[in-house]
Amino acid sequence: MIGREVQIGCFYKLKETMVGKIAYTLVIIGGLNWGLIGLLDYDLVAVLFDAASGISRVVYSLVGLSALWMLFAGRR
């Protein structure tokens, strides 16, 4: 069993759908952003989309919803 068939937790099944792929990508982006905040005190999302803009709030909200999707969809 090599490649796509290898199960690492249950995340391989989540990435098979379009919603799962988007959620997975956004959770990775969110994790990297939090890593930058923790290590370098640098908020990449705020820099790219202006911290006061509504777009950054949308990005943060989508990352949070993606984390919830991965949490609850992964329990199947």
FENZIHU-V155773 format. One record per backbone hydrogen bond with DSSP energy under -1.0 kcal/mol. CO is the residue of the C=O (numbers start at 0). NH is the residue of the N-H. If there is no record, write none. Layout:
BEGIN
co nh
CO NH
CO NH
END
This chain:
BEGIN
co nh
2 5
7 10
10 14
12 15
16 20
17 21
18 22
19 23
20 24
21 25
22 26
23 27
24 28
25 29
26 30
27 31
28 32
29 33
30 34
31 35
32 36
33 37
34 38
35 39
35 41
36 40
42 46
43 47
44 48
45 49
49 52
53 57
54 58
55 59
56 60
57 61
58 62
59 63
60 64
61 65
62 66
63 67
64 68
65 69
66 70
67 71
68 72
69 73
END
